[in-house]
Amino acid sequence: MRAVAISQPGPADVLQIAERPMPQYKAGELLIKVHAAGINRPDVLQRLGKYAPPAGASDLPGLEVAGEVVDGDFSNTEFKKGDLVCALVQGGGYAEYCAAPAGQCLPLPKGLTALEGASLPENFFTVWSNVFDRCALADGETLLVQGGTSGIGVAAIQLAAALGHRVFATAGSDEKARACEALGAERGINYRTEDFVAVVKELTDGKGVDVILDMVGGDYLPREIDCLADDGRIGLIAVQGGSKATLDLGQVLRRRLSVSGSTLRPRPVAFKAAIAQHLRTTVWPLIEAGKIKPVIYQTFPLEKANEAHALMEASTHVGKIMLQVA
């Protein structure tokens, strides 16, 4: 099969088309003929040599796919040959075929193309795990999304808004801030020209927000502490702004604040399968009803994965960057 391999750590042009053996599915896995795959920030980090795949995972990049089930272990699963699915994987998505644990596969939502379906798993698994499981965003609570026009941000804004929460989001330009509002955010905040702490405080009458989804870290963390409500929670999923911060622990103690970090990729199949069931029962109906829509910024053929990575690193996109495989 054709696949995109990382020839050596480095810039986007180290991504090269290679011939690889067909993946061999294991017990509990399905073999998917990939129609489309999503580009995600961890793929870029892996290409740079900063994020190694977990033990036993494919060395090929790609964490989410959609396509046709062509073979697999069908015991204890609802799936069969010919089904169209989307799936979260530990790697190997940039290829014509990919093996995925059946528990991490979901039926393609009704009305969506495979390209649209492939844009869903990594972002919605991550958002559900961090915003709704770890940070337990509850009815009537508010959410601040840092990086609202990223794939994660787009998913978080739409899902929280569809479930009735007030959502605020930061972005790097006025245009992107307005895009966040079009997705369901009550207010998009241009972090280059506005102080998100002051804006959030004003919008919440001084209370602050209950949950913050943070992919920045660094010097954002102490500012986020300042704009949390009492009993507020921060869900940290990346450290694009740096891995070190100085916090006022007195505030954390007095106001019962929580900072929680997690990465999804190395977690066991059973953990991800449980998230998949939440998505199936809560999120998929919202997608099929049109209350949440895939947001695809640009699509590239498999052999131009390097251009897709260059676009992601430029950070000019709103929503998902995708690969059309078949």
N, C-alpha and C positions, 0 to 999 in steps of 0.2 A: 504494500500500500504506500501511497504518498503521505508524507508527514512533514511538519516543520520542526526542525531540530535546532538546538543551540550549539553551534560549532565550537564556540569557546565563550567565556564571559566577555561581555563588551557591549558596544552600541547596537542599535537596531539592525544593522546590516549583518550581524553574526547569525541572524535567523536565516536558515537555508532549507530549501526543499530537499528531502532525503527519502530514500527507499527504506522502509522498515518492514519487518515481518508483521503479519496480522497479529493483533493481541490475542492471547489465549485467555478465555474467560475462566474464572475459578468457581468453586461452589458458591452459590448465592449471587452470582453475577450474570448480567445480560451483555450480549455483544450488540453494539449499536452501529449501524451504517450512518456516519455523521453527515447531516445535511448542513449544519451551521454550528459555529462555536463562538463563544464570547471572549473578548479581550478584557483582562482584569489587571489591576495594579500589581498583584503578586506575580503575574507572569513577567512583568517588566523587571521586578526585583530578582526573580529567578534568572532571567537573562543576564543581569548584571553580576550574578554570582553572589547575591546577598540573601537568597532565600532558597535553600536546598529542598528538594522534594522529600517527603517523609520516607522512611525506610520501606522498601517494597513497592513504591509508587513508580509510575513511568517517569523517565527523565524528560519526556516531551512536555512542553508547556500546554496549558489549557485546562481550566477548572470547571467548565460547563459546556454542555453540548445538547443538541436536539437532533433526532433522526429516527430511523426505522430499526426496530428490533429484528435482527436476522438470525440470532441463535442465543443460547444461554441455558442456565439452570432454571427451569420454570417451576420447580417444586416450591411450594409455600409462597407463590406469588400470583397476582392476578394477570400478569402480562403474558403475551404469546407472540409468536413470530408475526411480523407485519404491523404490530402496534407502533404508533408514533408517540415518542416519549421525549421528555427533556430530563437531564440528569446532572447532578453535582458529582464531580470526580476529583481525585487527588492529583491528577495530571493526565496527559495524553490526549487532550481535547483537540489540539491542532493536528488532526489526522483524519484520514478517510474512514477509519474504524476505531472504536474506543470501547473498552470494557468498563462497565459501571455496576456497582452493587445494586441489586434490585430494590433495596430499601431506600436508595437515594434517587430512584427514578420516579417520575410523576407523569401521568398522561398529559399529552399536549393539550392545553386548555382549548375548549371548543371555540372555533372562530379565529384562532391564531395560526400563522404560518410557522414552519419549523424555525425560520430565522428569528421570528419574534419569541418563540418558545425558548430558544437557546439564550436569550438575553435575561432570563428570569432566575435560574437556580442560584448562582453564587450570591447575588444581591439579596434575594428574598430569604434564603437560608440564613444569611448573615444578619439581616435586619431582624428577623423573627427571633433568632437566638439571643441577640444582644438587647434589643429594645423591649421585647415582650417577655422573654424568659428571664434573662439575667437582671435587667433593670425593672422588670414588672410594671411597665406603663399601664396604669389603671384608668378606669372610666373617669372622665372629668379632669385628667391630668394633661399637662402641656409638655411639648417636646421641642428641643432645639437641635437641628441637624447641621453639623459643620460640613461644608463641602456639598451643598445642596444640589449641584448640577452633575456630580459624579454619578456613576451607576448606582452605588449604594445610596447616595442622597436622593436620587429620583425615586428609588423604591421606598425609602423611609418616609419621604414626604407623602407620597400617594397612599401608602398603606395606613399611616397614622391618620391622615385626613379622612380617608374612607371609613375608618372606624370611629370617627367623631371627635378626634382630638384637635386642639389648637396646636398648630405647628409653625415654628419660625425656622428660617434657614439662612446660613451665610453663603456668600458666593463672591467671586473676585471682580465683578463688574456690575454696573447698573443693569445691563442687558441680562446677565445671568440671574441677578436678583429678581427681575421681573419674570424670568422663566420659572423660577422657584414658585412664585405666586400663581402662575398659570397652572402649575402642577397641584396646587392645593395649599401651599404655605400661606398663612395669614399675612406674613411680612417676610420679604427677602431683604437681607442686610448685606450691603457691600462692605466687606471687611477691610477694603483698602481705604475707604473714605468715611466709614462709620465705626463707632465703638459698639460692638455687639452687646457688651455688658449693659451699657446705658440704654440701648434700644430695647433690650429684653426687659429691663427693670421698668421702663416707661410703659411698655405694652402690658405688663402684668401688675400694674399699680404697685410696684416695689417688691412684690412677692418673689419673683424669679420663676424659673421653669422647674418642672419636676424631674425631667430626664434630659440628658444631653448625649447624643450620639457623636463621638469624637474620633476622627481619623487623623488628627493633627498632632496632639500631644504637645510636648515642649512647653513654651511659655503661654500656650493657650490654657493649660490646666489651672494655674492660679486664677486666671480671669474667669474661667468656668465656675470655679468654687464661688466666686463673688456673685455670679448670676444664677446660682441654684437656690431654689426654695428650701425651706427646712425639710429634712428627710429626703432631699434630692439625691439623684444617682447619676453618675457619669459612666457610660459604657465606652471604653477605649478600644478601638479595633485596629489602629495603625498609628505610626509615629512619624508622619511625614514632616512634622515641624521639629523633630528631635526627640530623643528618648529620655532626657533628663528634665526635671522640673522642681521648683521649690514651692511647697504648699504651706499655707497657714493651717497647721493641724489643730490649732485652737478652734477655728471655725468648724472643722470636720467633727470635732468632739462636741462642741456646744450645740451645733445644728443637726447632728446625727446624719452626716453626709456619707456617701459611699462612692468609691472609685473602683470600678471593676474592669479588668482587661481580659481579652480572650482572642485566640486565633482558632478558626474553624477547621482548617485543612488537616491537622493531625488527629482530630477527634475520631473515636471509633465509629464504625458503621451504625451501630445501634443508636448512638447519640444523634447522628444525622437523620436516621430513619424516623426517629420521634419528631424531629422538626418537620420532615416531609409530611407526616400525617397532619400536623397543625396547618401547614400550607394547604394541603388538600381540602381540609374541612372549612378553613376560614378565609384563605386568600384566593384560592382558585375560583370560588363562586363570585368573588368581587371582580376578578379579571374577566370571567365569562359574561358578567353583567355589564361590562364596559366601565366600571367604576375605577379600575386601575388599568392603565394602558402601557404596553411596552414603549419605551422611548429610545429609538435607534437613531444615532447621529450620522454614522457613516458605515458602509459595508465594503470590505475588501475581499478579493479572491484569496485562496489559501497561499498562493505564491507571492502575495504582497503583504504577508504578515509583518514584514519589517516596516512598511509604511504605516500600518495600523499602530504599531508600537510607537513610532515617531509622533503620530498624532496624539496618542495618549500622553506622552511625555510633554507635549506642547501645552496640554491642559486647556485647549480652546473648545473642547466638546461639551455638549449638554446631553447627558444620557449615555447610551451604550455604543461602543465601537465593536463591530462584529466581523467574523470571517464567514464567507459563503463557501462551503466545502463541496457540496454536491447539489 
